[in-house]
Amino acid sequence: MCAMMTFRNWVLFLMVCAAAAALLGWQSLPHLPLDSGVDPATLAAYQSAVIAHWIKFAAIGLGIPLLVLIVGRLACGSRPERL
């Protein structure tokens, strides 16, 4: 297991997680109905929802790989075994 925990594999895992989170974030982006008007309070609430949405998906996309890196380094040490 520790032989798989190389930096290159972790970077690939990071990119896959970030791409998956970005795709899911894009698909579930909050939207504003066209008949809602241009009320400043509505627009402010919409902007707040969009910012919170992207922060949540950025935390998911980057948090999971960082957790895997920390657990992998604790379990395998700073240098993984080589076969």
mmCIF file of the N, C-alpha and C atoms, coordinates in Angstrom:
data_MODEL
# 
_entry.id   MODEL 
# 
loop_
_atom_site.group_PDB 
_atom_site.id 
_atom_site.type_symbol 
_atom_site.label_atom_id 
_atom_site.label_alt_id 
_atom_site.label_comp_id 
_atom_site.label_asym_id 
_atom_site.label_entity_id 
_atom_site.label_seq_id 
_atom_site.pdbx_PDB_ins_code 
_atom_site.Cartn_x 
_atom_site.Cartn_y 
_atom_site.Cartn_z 
_atom_site.occupancy 
_atom_site.B_iso_or_equiv 
_atom_site.pdbx_formal_charge 
_atom_site.auth_seq_id 
_atom_site.auth_comp_id 
_atom_site.auth_asym_id 
_atom_site.auth_atom_id 
_atom_site.pdbx_PDB_model_num 
ATOM 1   N N  . MET A 1 1  ? 0.818   -1.191 0.000   1.00 0.00 ? 1  MET A N  1 
ATOM 2   C CA . MET A 1 1  ? 0.000   0.000  0.000   1.00 0.00 ? 1  MET A CA 1 
ATOM 3   C C  . MET A 1 1  ? 0.867   1.261  0.000   1.00 0.00 ? 1  MET A C  1 
ATOM 4   N N  . CYS A 1 2  ? 1.930   1.231  0.777   1.00 0.00 ? 2  CYS A N  1 
ATOM 5   C CA . CYS A 1 2  ? 2.787   2.413  0.856   1.00 0.00 ? 2  CYS A CA 1 
ATOM 6   C C  . CYS A 1 2  ? 3.534   2.663  -0.446  1.00 0.00 ? 2  CYS A C  1 
ATOM 7   N N  . ALA A 1 3  ? 3.731   1.629  -1.256  1.00 0.00 ? 3  ALA A N  1 
ATOM 8   C CA . ALA A 1 3  ? 4.407   1.816  -2.529  1.00 0.00 ? 3  ALA A CA 1 
ATOM 9   C C  . ALA A 1 3  ? 3.558   2.638  -3.491  1.00 0.00 ? 3  ALA A C  1 
ATOM 10  N N  . MET A 1 4  ? 2.247   2.623  -3.280  1.00 0.00 ? 4  MET A N  1 
ATOM 11  C CA . MET A 1 4  ? 1.355   3.411  -4.131  1.00 0.00 ? 4  MET A CA 1 
ATOM 12  C C  . MET A 1 4  ? 1.309   4.882  -3.708  1.00 0.00 ? 4  MET A C  1 
ATOM 13  N N  . MET A 1 5  ? 1.746   5.182  -2.498  1.00 0.00 ? 5  MET A N  1 
ATOM 14  C CA . MET A 1 5  ? 1.646   6.540  -1.966  1.00 0.00 ? 5  MET A CA 1 
ATOM 15  C C  . MET A 1 5  ? 2.868   7.366  -2.373  1.00 0.00 ? 5  MET A C  1 
ATOM 16  N N  . THR A 1 6  ? 2.994   7.619  -3.671  1.00 0.00 ? 6  THR A N  1 
ATOM 17  C CA . THR A 1 6  ? 4.057   8.482  -4.166  1.00 0.00 ? 6  THR A CA 1 
ATOM 18  C C  . THR A 1 6  ? 3.482   9.869  -4.418  1.00 0.00 ? 6  THR A C  1 
ATOM 19  N N  . PHE A 1 7  ? 4.351   10.835 -4.544  1.00 0.00 ? 7  PHE A N  1 
ATOM 20  C CA . PHE A 1 7  ? 3.894   12.208 -4.772  1.00 0.00 ? 7  PHE A CA 1 
ATOM 21  C C  . PHE A 1 7  ? 3.189   12.339 -6.120  1.00 0.00 ? 7  PHE A C  1 
ATOM 22  N N  . ARG A 1 8  ? 3.690   11.642 -7.126  1.00 0.00 ? 8  ARG A N  1 
ATOM 23  C CA . ARG A 1 8  ? 3.070   11.692 -8.453  1.00 0.00 ? 8  ARG A CA 1 
ATOM 24  C C  . ARG A 1 8  ? 1.651   11.143 -8.417  1.00 0.00 ? 8  ARG A C  1 
ATOM 25  N N  . ASN A 1 9  ? 1.447   10.019 -7.723  1.00 0.00 ? 9  ASN A N  1 
ATOM 26  C CA . ASN A 1 9  ? 0.107   9.455  -7.611  1.00 0.00 ? 9  ASN A CA 1 
ATOM 27  C C  . ASN A 1 9  ? -0.812  10.375 -6.819  1.00 0.00 ? 9  ASN A C  1 
ATOM 28  N N  . TRP A 1 10 ? -0.259  11.030 -5.802  1.00 0.00 ? 10 TRP A N  1 
ATOM 29  C CA . TRP A 1 10 ? -1.069  11.949 -5.025  1.00 0.00 ? 10 TRP A CA 1 
ATOM 30  C C  . TRP A 1 10 ? -1.495  13.160 -5.862  1.00 0.00 ? 10 TRP A C  1 
ATOM 31  N N  . VAL A 1 11 ? -0.594  13.670 -6.692  1.00 0.00 ? 11 VAL A N  1 
ATOM 32  C CA . VAL A 1 11 ? -0.942  14.797 -7.555  1.00 0.00 ? 11 VAL A CA 1 
ATOM 33  C C  . VAL A 1 11 ? -2.026  14.390 -8.548  1.00 0.00 ? 11 VAL A C  1 
ATOM 34  N N  . LEU A 1 12 ? -1.937  13.186 -9.093  1.00 0.00 ? 12 LEU A N  1 
ATOM 35  C CA . LEU A 1 12 ? -2.985  12.698 -9.983  1.00 0.00 ? 12 LEU A CA 1 
ATOM 36  C C  . LEU A 1 12 ? -4.321  12.583 -9.245  1.00 0.00 ? 12 LEU A C  1 
ATOM 37  N N  . PHE A 1 13 ? -4.292  12.077 -8.028  1.00 0.00 ? 13 PHE A N  1 
ATOM 38  C CA . PHE A 1 13 ? -5.506  11.979 -7.215  1.00 0.00 ? 13 PHE A CA 1 
ATOM 39  C C  . PHE A 1 13 ? -6.062  13.373 -6.923  1.00 0.00 ? 13 PHE A C  1 
ATOM 40  N N  . LEU A 1 14 ? -5.188  14.321 -6.633  1.00 0.00 ? 14 LEU A N  1 
ATOM 41  C CA . LEU A 1 14 ? -5.605  15.701 -6.388  1.00 0.00 ? 14 LEU A CA 1 
ATOM 42  C C  . LEU A 1 14 ? -6.302  16.275 -7.611  1.00 0.00 ? 14 LEU A C  1 
ATOM 43  N N  . MET A 1 15 ? -5.742  16.056 -8.785  1.00 0.00 ? 15 MET A N  1 
ATOM 44  C CA . MET A 1 15 ? -6.340  16.599 -10.003 1.00 0.00 ? 15 MET A CA 1 
ATOM 45  C C  . MET A 1 15 ? -7.690  15.952 -10.304 1.00 0.00 ? 15 MET A C  1 
ATOM 46  N N  . VAL A 1 16 ? -7.816  14.655 -10.068 1.00 0.00 ? 16 VAL A N  1 
ATOM 47  C CA . VAL A 1 16 ? -9.096  13.976 -10.290 1.00 0.00 ? 16 VAL A CA 1 
ATOM 48  C C  . VAL A 1 16 ? -10.145 14.484 -9.316  1.00 0.00 ? 16 VAL A C  1 
ATOM 49  N N  . CYS A 1 17 ? -9.785  14.634 -8.048  1.00 0.00 ? 17 CYS A N  1 
ATOM 50  C CA . CYS A 1 17 ? -10.734 15.142 -7.053  1.00 0.00 ? 17 CYS A CA 1 
ATOM 51  C C  . CYS A 1 17 ? -11.136 16.576 -7.358  1.00 0.00 ? 17 CYS A C  1 
ATOM 52  N N  . ALA A 1 18 ? -10.181 17.403 -7.746  1.00 0.00 ? 18 ALA A N  1 
ATOM 53  C CA . ALA A 1 18 ? -10.494 18.794 -8.066  1.00 0.00 ? 18 ALA A CA 1 
ATOM 54  C C  . ALA A 1 18 ? -11.391 18.888 -9.297  1.00 0.00 ? 18 ALA A C  1 
ATOM 55  N N  . ALA A 1 19 ? -11.130 18.061 -10.299 1.00 0.00 ? 19 ALA A N  1 
ATOM 56  C CA . ALA A 1 19 ? -11.972 18.072 -11.497 1.00 0.00 ? 19 ALA A CA 1 
ATOM 57  C C  . ALA A 1 19 ? -13.382 17.574 -11.191 1.00 0.00 ? 19 ALA A C  1 
ATOM 58  N N  . ALA A 1 20 ? -13.480 16.530 -10.377 1.00 0.00 ? 20 ALA A N  1 
ATOM 59  C CA . ALA A 1 20 ? -14.808 16.013 -10.011 1.00 0.00 ? 20 ALA A CA 1 
ATOM 60  C C  . ALA A 1 20 ? -15.585 17.032 -9.193  1.00 0.00 ? 20 ALA A C  1 
ATOM 61  N N  . ALA A 1 21 ? -14.922 17.694 -8.262  1.00 0.00 ? 21 ALA A N  1 
ATOM 62  C CA . ALA A 1 21 ? -15.603 18.715 -7.452  1.00 0.00 ? 21 ALA A CA 1 
ATOM 63  C C  . ALA A 1 21 ? -16.013 19.901 -8.322  1.00 0.00 ? 21 ALA A C  1 
ATOM 64  N N  . ALA A 1 22 ? -15.175 20.292 -9.259  1.00 0.00 ? 22 ALA A N  1 
ATOM 65  C CA . ALA A 1 22 ? -15.522 21.406 -10.149 1.00 0.00 ? 22 ALA A CA 1 
ATOM 66  C C  . ALA A 1 22 ? -16.710 21.051 -11.032 1.00 0.00 ? 22 ALA A C  1 
ATOM 67  N N  . LEU A 1 23 ? -16.739 19.827 -11.536 1.00 0.00 ? 23 LEU A N  1 
ATOM 68  C CA . LEU A 1 23 ? -17.859 19.396 -12.370 1.00 0.00 ? 23 LEU A CA 1 
ATOM 69  C C  . LEU A 1 23 ? -19.154 19.351 -11.565 1.00 0.00 ? 23 LEU A C  1 
ATOM 70  N N  . LEU A 1 24 ? -19.106 18.759 -10.387 1.00 0.00 ? 24 LEU A N  1 
ATOM 71  C CA . LEU A 1 24 ? -20.305 18.706 -9.549  1.00 0.00 ? 24 LEU A CA 1 
ATOM 72  C C  . LEU A 1 24 ? -20.731 20.098 -9.095  1.00 0.00 ? 24 LEU A C  1 
ATOM 73  N N  . GLY A 1 25 ? -19.768 20.947 -8.814  1.00 0.00 ? 25 GLY A N  1 
ATOM 74  C CA . GLY A 1 25 ? -20.081 22.318 -8.435  1.00 0.00 ? 25 GLY A CA 1 
ATOM 75  C C  . GLY A 1 25 ? -20.728 23.095 -9.568  1.00 0.00 ? 25 GLY A C  1 
ATOM 76  N N  . TRP A 1 26 ? -20.242 22.888 -10.773 1.00 0.00 ? 26 TRP A N  1 
ATOM 77  C CA . TRP A 1 26 ? -20.810 23.570 -11.934 1.00 0.00 ? 26 TRP A CA 1 
ATOM 78  C C  . TRP A 1 26 ? -22.232 23.090 -12.204 1.00 0.00 ? 26 TRP A C  1 
ATOM 79  N N  . GLN A 1 27 ? -22.468 21.790 -12.054 1.00 0.00 ? 27 GLN A N  1 
ATOM 80  C CA . GLN A 1 27 ? -23.792 21.241 -12.325 1.00 0.00 ? 27 GLN A CA 1 
ATOM 81  C C  . GLN A 1 27 ? -24.823 21.652 -11.281 1.00 0.00 ? 27 GLN A C  1 
ATOM 82  N N  . SER A 1 28 ? -24.390 21.899 -10.058 1.00 0.00 ? 28 SER A N  1 
ATOM 83  C CA . SER A 1 28 ? -25.335 22.238 -8.999  1.00 0.00 ? 28 SER A CA 1 
ATOM 84  C C  . SER A 1 28 ? -25.258 23.712 -8.599  1.00 0.00 ? 28 SER A C  1 
ATOM 85  N N  . LEU A 1 29 ? -24.778 24.542 -9.501  1.00 0.00 ? 29 LEU A N  1 
ATOM 86  C CA . LEU A 1 29 ? -24.646 25.969 -9.235  1.00 0.00 ? 29 LEU A CA 1 
ATOM 87  C C  . LEU A 1 29 ? -26.020 26.589 -8.975  1.00 0.00 ? 29 LEU A C  1 
ATOM 88  N N  . PRO A 1 30 ? -26.148 27.407 -7.932  1.00 0.00 ? 30 PRO A N  1 
ATOM 89  C CA . PRO A 1 30 ? -27.432 28.066 -7.690  1.00 0.00 ? 30 PRO A CA 1 
ATOM 90  C C  . PRO A 1 30 ? -27.808 28.955 -8.874  1.00 0.00 ? 30 PRO A C  1 
ATOM 91  N N  . HIS A 1 31 ? -29.088 29.027 -9.153  1.00 0.00 ? 31 HIS A N  1 
ATOM 92  C CA . HIS A 1 31 ? -29.533 29.864 -10.261 1.00 0.00 ? 31 HIS A CA 1 
ATOM 93  C C  . HIS A 1 31 ? -30.620 30.813 -9.782  1.00 0.00 ? 31 HIS A C  1 
ATOM 94  N N  . LEU A 1 32 ? -30.772 31.878 -10.504 1.00 0.00 ? 32 LEU A N  1 
ATOM 95  C CA . LEU A 1 32 ? -31.748 32.908 -10.191 1.00 0.00 ? 32 LEU A CA 1 
ATOM 96  C C  . LEU A 1 32 ? -32.823 32.869 -11.267 1.00 0.00 ? 32 LEU A C  1 
ATOM 97  N N  . PRO A 1 33 ? -34.098 32.665 -10.890 1.00 0.00 ? 33 PRO A N  1 
ATOM 98  C CA . PRO A 1 33 ? -35.162 32.655 -11.906 1.00 0.00 ? 33 PRO A CA 1 
ATOM 99  C C  . PRO A 1 33 ? -35.246 33.999 -12.635 1.00 0.00 ? 33 PRO A C  1 
ATOM 100 N N  . LEU A 1 34 ? -35.637 33.947 -13.887 1.00 0.00 ? 34 LEU A N  1 
ATOM 101 C CA . LEU A 1 34 ? -35.687 35.157 -14.687 1.00 0.00 ? 34 LEU A CA 1 
ATOM 102 C C  . LEU A 1 34 ? -36.772 36.124 -14.228 1.00 0.00 ? 34 LEU A C  1 
ATOM 103 N N  . ASP A 1 35 ? -37.820 35.617 -13.582 1.00 0.00 ? 35 ASP A N  1 
ATOM 104 C CA . ASP A 1 35 ? -38.916 36.484 -13.170 1.00 0.00 ? 35 ASP A CA 1 
ATOM 105 C C  . ASP A 1 35 ? -38.739 37.015 -11.742 1.00 0.00 ? 35 ASP A C  1 
ATOM 106 N N  . SER A 1 36 ? -37.526 36.925 -11.199 1.00 0.00 ? 36 SER A N  1 
ATOM 107 C CA . SER A 1 36 ? -37.311 37.349 -9.820  1.00 0.00 ? 36 SER A CA 1 
ATOM 108 C C  . SER A 1 36 ? -37.130 38.861 -9.688  1.00 0.00 ? 36 SER A C  1 
ATOM 109 N N  . GLY A 1 37 ? -36.896 39.547 -10.761 1.00 0.00 ? 37 GLY A N  1 
ATOM 110 C CA . GLY A 1 37 ? -36.707 40.989 -10.708 1.00 0.00 ? 37 GLY A CA 1 
ATOM 111 C C  . GLY A 1 37 ? -35.271 41.356 -10.399 1.00 0.00 ? 37 GLY A C  1 
ATOM 112 N N  . VAL A 1 38 ? -35.040 42.636 -10.183 1.00 0.00 ? 38 VAL A N  1 
ATOM 113 C CA . VAL A 1 38 ? -33.702 43.122 -9.933  1.00 0.00 ? 38 VAL A CA 1 
ATOM 114 C C  . VAL A 1 38 ? -33.608 43.749 -8.547  1.00 0.00 ? 38 VAL A C  1 
ATOM 115 N N  . ASP A 1 39 ? -34.224 43.116 -7.606  1.00 0.00 ? 39 ASP A N  1 
ATOM 116 C CA . ASP A 1 39 ? -34.181 43.594 -6.233  1.00 0.00 ? 39 ASP A CA 1 
ATOM 117 C C  . ASP A 1 39 ? -32.744 43.468 -5.709  1.00 0.00 ? 39 ASP A C  1 
ATOM 118 N N  . PRO A 1 40 ? -32.163 44.526 -5.153  1.00 0.00 ? 40 PRO A N  1 
ATOM 119 C CA . PRO A 1 40 ? -30.780 44.452 -4.655  1.00 0.00 ? 40 PRO A CA 1 
ATOM 120 C C  . PRO A 1 40 ? -30.593 43.408 -3.554  1.00 0.00 ? 40 PRO A C  1 
ATOM 121 N N  . ALA A 1 41 ? -31.599 43.214 -2.721  1.00 0.00 ? 41 ALA A N  1 
ATOM 122 C CA . ALA A 1 41 ? -31.481 42.203 -1.660  1.00 0.00 ? 41 ALA A CA 1 
ATOM 123 C C  . ALA A 1 41 ? -31.442 40.798 -2.259  1.00 0.00 ? 41 ALA A C  1 
ATOM 124 N N  . THR A 1 42 ? -32.226 40.576 -3.300  1.00 0.00 ? 42 THR A N  1 
ATOM 125 C CA . THR A 1 42 ? -32.223 39.273 -3.967  1.00 0.00 ? 42 THR A CA 1 
ATOM 126 C C  . THR A 1 42 ? -30.881 39.016 -4.643  1.00 0.00 ? 42 THR A C  1 
ATOM 127 N N  . LEU A 1 43 ? -30.360 40.031 -5.316  1.00 0.00 ? 43 LEU A N  1 
ATOM 128 C CA . LEU A 1 43 ? -29.058 39.874 -5.971  1.00 0.00 ? 43 LEU A CA 1 
ATOM 129 C C  . LEU A 1 43 ? -27.943 39.653 -4.954  1.00 0.00 ? 43 LEU A C  1 
ATOM 130 N N  . ALA A 1 44 ? -28.007 40.324 -3.813  1.00 0.00 ? 44 ALA A N  1 
ATOM 131 C CA . ALA A 1 44 ? -27.000 40.125 -2.776  1.00 0.00 ? 44 ALA A CA 1 
ATOM 132 C C  . ALA A 1 44 ? -27.077 38.711 -2.198  1.00 0.00 ? 44 ALA A C  1 
ATOM 133 N N  . ALA A 1 45 ? -28.299 38.219 -1.983  1.00 0.00 ? 45 ALA A N  1 
ATOM 134 C CA . ALA A 1 45 ? -28.471 36.857 -1.478  1.00 0.00 ? 45 ALA A CA 1 
ATOM 135 C C  . ALA A 1 45 ? -27.987 35.834 -2.500  1.00 0.00 ? 45 ALA A C  1 
ATOM 136 N N  . TYR A 1 46 ? -28.240 36.098 -3.769  1.00 0.00 ? 46 TYR A N  1 
ATOM 137 C CA . TYR A 1 46 ? -27.784 35.201 -4.825  1.00 0.00 ? 46 TYR A CA 1 
ATOM 138 C C  . TYR A 1 46 ? -26.255 35.162 -4.879  1.00 0.00 ? 46 TYR A C  1 
ATOM 139 N N  . GLN A 1 47 ? -25.615 36.318 -4.835  1.00 0.00 ? 47 GLN A N  1 
ATOM 140 C CA . GLN A 1 47 ? -24.155 36.361 -4.851  1.00 0.00 ? 47 GLN A CA 1 
ATOM 141 C C  . GLN A 1 47 ? -23.566 35.648 -3.637  1.00 0.00 ? 47 GLN A C  1 
ATOM 142 N N  . SER A 1 48 ? -24.198 35.823 -2.497  1.00 0.00 ? 48 SER A N  1 
ATOM 143 C CA . SER A 1 48 ? -23.733 35.146 -1.286  1.00 0.00 ? 48 SER A CA 1 
ATOM 144 C C  . SER A 1 48 ? -23.863 33.626 -1.430  1.00 0.00 ? 48 SER A C  1 
ATOM 145 N N  . ALA A 1 49 ? -24.964 33.172 -2.016  1.00 0.00 ? 49 ALA A N  1 
ATOM 146 C CA . ALA A 1 49 ? -25.165 31.735 -2.218  1.00 0.00 ? 49 ALA A CA 1 
ATOM 147 C C  . ALA A 1 49 ? -24.147 31.165 -3.196  1.00 0.00 ? 49 ALA A C  1 
ATOM 148 N N  . VAL A 1 50 ? -23.839 31.901 -4.250  1.00 0.00 ? 50 VAL A N  1 
ATOM 149 C CA . VAL A 1 50 ? -22.857 31.429 -5.240  1.00 0.00 ? 50 VAL A CA 1 
ATOM 150 C C  . VAL A 1 50 ? -21.462 31.351 -4.620  1.00 0.00 ? 50 VAL A C  1 
ATOM 151 N N  . ILE A 1 51 ? -21.080 32.352 -3.853  1.00 0.00 ? 51 ILE A N  1 
ATOM 152 C CA . ILE A 1 51 ? -19.764 32.348 -3.213  1.00 0.00 ? 51 ILE A CA 1 
ATOM 153 C C  . ILE A 1 51 ? -19.654 31.207 -2.207  1.00 0.00 ? 51 ILE A C  1 
ATOM 154 N N  . ALA A 1 52 ? -20.694 31.010 -1.399  1.00 0.00 ? 52 ALA A N  1 
ATOM 155 C CA . ALA A 1 52 ? -20.685 29.910 -0.425  1.00 0.00 ? 52 ALA A CA 1 
ATOM 156 C C  . ALA A 1 52 ? -20.635 28.558 -1.133  1.00 0.00 ? 52 ALA A C  1 
ATOM 157 N N  . HIS A 1 53 ? -21.312 28.453 -2.257  1.00 0.00 ? 53 HIS A N  1 
ATOM 158 C CA . HIS A 1 53 ? -21.319 27.210 -3.033  1.00 0.00 ? 53 HIS A CA 1 
ATOM 159 C C  . HIS A 1 53 ? -19.921 26.881 -3.536  1.00 0.00 ? 53 HIS A C  1 
ATOM 160 N N  . TRP A 1 54 ? -19.237 27.856 -4.123  1.00 0.00 ? 54 TRP A N  1 
ATOM 161 C CA . TRP A 1 54 ? -17.899 27.599 -4.655  1.00 0.00 ? 54 TRP A CA 1 
ATOM 162 C C  . TRP A 1 54 ? -16.887 27.342 -3.548  1.00 0.00 ? 54 TRP A C  1 
ATOM 163 N N  . ILE A 1 55 ? -17.038 28.006 -2.404  1.00 0.00 ? 55 ILE A N  1 
ATOM 164 C CA . ILE A 1 55 ? -16.139 27.736 -1.275  1.00 0.00 ? 55 ILE A CA 1 
ATOM 165 C C  . ILE A 1 55 ? -16.327 26.312 -0.777  1.00 0.00 ? 55 ILE A C  1 
ATOM 166 N N  . LYS A 1 56 ? -17.575 25.864 -0.707  1.00 0.00 ? 56 LYS A N  1 
ATOM 167 C CA . LYS A 1 56 ? -17.856 24.498 -0.247  1.00 0.00 ? 56 LYS A CA 1 
ATOM 168 C C  . LYS A 1 56 ? -17.242 23.471 -1.193  1.00 0.00 ? 56 LYS A C  1 
ATOM 169 N N  . PHE A 1 57 ? -17.411 23.655 -2.491  1.00 0.00 ? 57 PHE A N  1 
ATOM 170 C CA . PHE A 1 57 ? -16.875 22.671 -3.432  1.00 0.00 ? 57 PHE A CA 1 
ATOM 171 C C  . PHE A 1 57 ? -15.356 22.766 -3.560  1.00 0.00 ? 57 PHE A C  1 
ATOM 172 N N  . ALA A 1 58 ? -14.778 23.928 -3.340  1.00 0.00 ? 58 ALA A N  1 
ATOM 173 C CA . ALA A 1 58 ? -13.312 24.033 -3.311  1.00 0.00 ? 58 ALA A CA 1 
ATOM 174 C C  . ALA A 1 58 ? -12.753 23.304 -2.095  1.00 0.00 ? 58 ALA A C  1 
ATOM 175 N N  . ALA A 1 59 ? -13.439 23.423 -0.967  1.00 0.00 ? 59 ALA A N  1 
ATOM 176 C CA . ALA A 1 59 ? -13.001 22.706 0.238   1.00 0.00 ? 59 ALA A CA 1 
ATOM 177 C C  . ALA A 1 59 ? -13.102 21.198 0.046   1.00 0.00 ? 59 ALA A C  1 
ATOM 178 N N  . ILE A 1 60 ? -14.144 20.752 -0.629  1.00 0.00 ? 60 ILE A N  1 
ATOM 179 C CA . ILE A 1 60 ? -14.284 19.316 -0.899  1.00 0.00 ? 60 ILE A CA 1 
ATOM 180 C C  . ILE A 1 60 ? -13.191 18.853 -1.863  1.00 0.00 ? 60 ILE A C  1 
ATOM 181 N N  . GLY A 1 61 ? -12.980 19.610 -2.932  1.00 0.00 ? 61 GLY A N  1 
ATOM 182 C CA . GLY A 1 61 ? -12.008 19.220 -3.950  1.00 0.00 ? 61 GLY A CA 1 
ATOM 183 C C  . GLY A 1 61 ? -10.576 19.223 -3.467  1.00 0.00 ? 61 GLY A C  1 
ATOM 184 N N  . LEU A 1 62 ? -10.250 20.086 -2.517  1.00 0.00 ? 62 LEU A N  1 
ATOM 185 C CA . LEU A 1 62 ? -8.886  20.144 -2.008  1.00 0.00 ? 62 LEU A CA 1 
ATOM 186 C C  . LEU A 1 62 ? -8.737  19.462 -0.649  1.00 0.00 ? 62 LEU A C  1 
ATOM 187 N N  . GLY A 1 63 ? -9.810  19.367 0.099   1.00 0.00 ? 63 GLY A N  1 
ATOM 188 C CA . GLY A 1 63 ? -9.744  18.778 1.442   1.00 0.00 ? 63 GLY A CA 1 
ATOM 189 C C  . GLY A 1 63 ? -9.529  17.278 1.422   1.00 0.00 ? 63 GLY A C  1 
ATOM 190 N N  . ILE A 1 64 ? -10.198 16.580 0.523   1.00 0.00 ? 64 ILE A N  1 
ATOM 191 C CA . ILE A 1 64 ? -10.059 15.124 0.451   1.00 0.00 ? 64 ILE A CA 1 
ATOM 192 C C  . ILE A 1 64 ? -8.626  14.718 0.101   1.00 0.00 ? 64 ILE A C  1 
ATOM 193 N N  . PRO A 1 65 ? -7.997  15.296 -0.943  1.00 0.00 ? 65 PRO A N  1 
ATOM 194 C CA . PRO A 1 65 ? -6.601  14.928 -1.215  1.00 0.00 ? 65 PRO A CA 1 
ATOM 195 C C  . PRO A 1 65 ? -5.642  15.295 -0.083  1.00 0.00 ? 65 PRO A C  1 
ATOM 196 N N  . LEU A 1 66 ? -5.873  16.418 0.583   1.00 0.00 ? 66 LEU A N  1 
ATOM 197 C CA . LEU A 1 66 ? -5.001  16.767 1.707   1.00 0.00 ? 66 LEU A CA 1 
ATOM 198 C C  . LEU A 1 66 ? -5.162  15.768 2.850   1.00 0.00 ? 66 LEU A C  1 
ATOM 199 N N  . LEU A 1 67 ? -6.377  15.323 3.087   1.00 0.00 ? 67 LEU A N  1 
ATOM 200 C CA . LEU A 1 67 ? -6.599  14.307 4.112   1.00 0.00 ? 67 LEU A CA 1 
ATOM 201 C C  . LEU A 1 67 ? -5.909  12.997 3.736   1.00 0.00 ? 67 LEU A C  1 
ATOM 202 N N  . VAL A 1 68 ? -5.985  12.610 2.469   1.00 0.00 ? 68 VAL A N  1 
ATOM 203 C CA . VAL A 1 68 ? -5.306  11.398 2.009   1.00 0.00 ? 68 VAL A CA 1 
ATOM 204 C C  . VAL A 1 68 ? -3.788  11.549 2.154   1.00 0.00 ? 68 VAL A C  1 
ATOM 205 N N  . LEU A 1 69 ? -3.260  12.725 1.836   1.00 0.00 ? 69 LEU A N  1 
ATOM 206 C CA . LEU A 1 69 ? -1.826  12.951 1.984   1.00 0.00 ? 69 LEU A CA 1 
ATOM 207 C C  . LEU A 1 69 ? -1.400  12.844 3.440   1.00 0.00 ? 69 LEU A C  1 
ATOM 208 N N  . ILE A 1 70 ? -2.149  13.452 4.338   1.00 0.00 ? 70 ILE A N  1 
ATOM 209 C CA . ILE A 1 70 ? -1.795  13.414 5.762   1.00 0.00 ? 70 ILE A CA 1 
ATOM 210 C C  . ILE A 1 70 ? -1.871  11.995 6.306   1.00 0.00 ? 70 ILE A C  1 
ATOM 211 N N  . VAL A 1 71 ? -2.942  11.284 5.991   1.00 0.00 ? 71 VAL A N  1 
ATOM 212 C CA . VAL A 1 71 ? -3.087  9.905  6.484   1.00 0.00 ? 71 VAL A CA 1 
ATOM 213 C C  . VAL A 1 71 ? -2.013  9.016  5.870   1.00 0.00 ? 71 VAL A C  1 
ATOM 214 N N  . GLY A 1 72 ? -1.717  9.211  4.586   1.00 0.00 ? 72 GLY A N  1 
ATOM 215 C CA . GLY A 1 72 ? -0.684  8.410  3.931   1.00 0.00 ? 72 GLY A CA 1 
ATOM 216 C C  . GLY A 1 72 ? 0.694   8.660  4.520   1.00 0.00 ? 72 GLY A C  1 
ATOM 217 N N  . ARG A 1 73 ? 0.998   9.902  4.815   1.00 0.00 ? 73 ARG A N  1 
ATOM 218 C CA . ARG A 1 73 ? 2.304   10.204 5.415   1.00 0.00 ? 73 ARG A CA 1 
ATOM 219 C C  . ARG A 1 73 ? 2.397   9.680  6.842   1.00 0.00 ? 73 ARG A C  1 
ATOM 220 N N  . LEU A 1 74 ? 1.299   9.716  7.578   1.00 0.00 ? 74 LEU A N  1 
ATOM 221 C CA . LEU A 1 74 ? 1.324   9.155  8.935   1.00 0.00 ? 74 LEU A CA 1 
ATOM 222 C C  . LEU A 1 74 ? 1.452   7.638  8.909   1.00 0.00 ? 74 LEU A C  1 
ATOM 223 N N  . ALA A 1 75 ? 0.791   7.003  7.949   1.00 0.00 ? 75 ALA A N  1 
ATOM 224 C CA . ALA A 1 75 ? 0.830   5.541  7.889   1.00 0.00 ? 75 ALA A CA 1 
ATOM 225 C C  . ALA A 1 75 ? 2.131   5.025  7.286   1.00 0.00 ? 75 ALA A C  1 
ATOM 226 N N  . CYS A 1 76 ? 2.668   5.706  6.305   1.00 0.00 ? 76 CYS A N  1 
ATOM 227 C CA . CYS A 1 76 ? 3.842   5.193  5.583   1.00 0.00 ? 76 CYS A CA 1 
ATOM 228 C C  . CYS A 1 76 ? 5.134   5.919  5.943   1.00 0.00 ? 76 CYS A C  1 
ATOM 229 N N  . GLY A 1 77 ? 5.083   6.978  6.643   1.00 0.00 ? 77 GLY A N  1 
ATOM 230 C CA . GLY A 1 77 ? 6.288   7.745  6.928   1.00 0.00 ? 77 GLY A CA 1 
ATOM 231 C C  . GLY A 1 77 ? 6.539   8.729  5.811   1.00 0.00 ? 77 GLY A C  1 
ATOM 232 N N  . SER A 1 78 ? 7.643   9.426  5.862   1.00 0.00 ? 78 SER A N  1 
ATOM 233 C CA . SER A 1 78 ? 7.913   10.445 4.855   1.00 0.00 ? 78 SER A CA 1 
ATOM 234 C C  . SER A 1 78 ? 8.395   9.849  3.543   1.00 0.00 ? 78 SER A C  1 
ATOM 235 N N  . ARG A 1 79 ? 8.928   8.640  3.575   1.00 0.00 ? 79 ARG A N  1 
ATOM 236 C CA . ARG A 1 79 ? 9.387   7.998  2.335   1.00 0.00 ? 79 ARG A CA 1 
ATOM 237 C C  . ARG A 1 79 ? 8.621   6.685  2.127   1.00 0.00 ? 79 ARG A C  1 
ATOM 238 N N  . PRO A 1 80 ? 7.908   6.547  1.002   1.00 0.00 ? 80 PRO A N  1 
ATOM 239 C CA . PRO A 1 80 ? 7.203   5.297  0.741   1.00 0.00 ? 80 PRO A CA 1 
ATOM 240 C C  . PRO A 1 80 ? 8.187   4.183  0.369   1.00 0.00 ? 80 PRO A C  1 
ATOM 241 N N  . GLU A 1 81 ? 7.757   2.971  0.603   1.00 0.00 ? 81 GLU A N  1 
ATOM 242 C CA . GLU A 1 81 ? 8.587   1.814  0.254   1.00 0.00 ? 81 GLU A CA 1 
ATOM 243 C C  . GLU A 1 81 ? 8.698   1.702  -1.256  1.00 0.00 ? 81 GLU A C  1 
ATOM 244 N N  . ARG A 1 82 ? 9.809   1.252  -1.715  1.00 0.00 ? 82 ARG A N  1 
ATOM 245 C CA . ARG A 1 82 ? 9.999   1.018  -3.161  1.00 0.00 ? 82 ARG A CA 1 
ATOM 246 C C  . ARG A 1 82 ? 10.088  -0.485 -3.386  1.00 0.00 ? 82 ARG A C  1 
ATOM 247 N N  . LEU A 1 83 ? 9.426   -0.942 -4.424  1.00 0.00 ? 83 LEU A N  1 
ATOM 248 C CA . LEU A 1 83 ? 9.460   -2.387 -4.731  1.00 0.00 ? 83 LEU A CA 1 
ATOM 249 C C  . LEU A 1 83 ? 10.658  -2.722 -5.566  1.00 0.00 ? 83 LEU A C  1 
# 
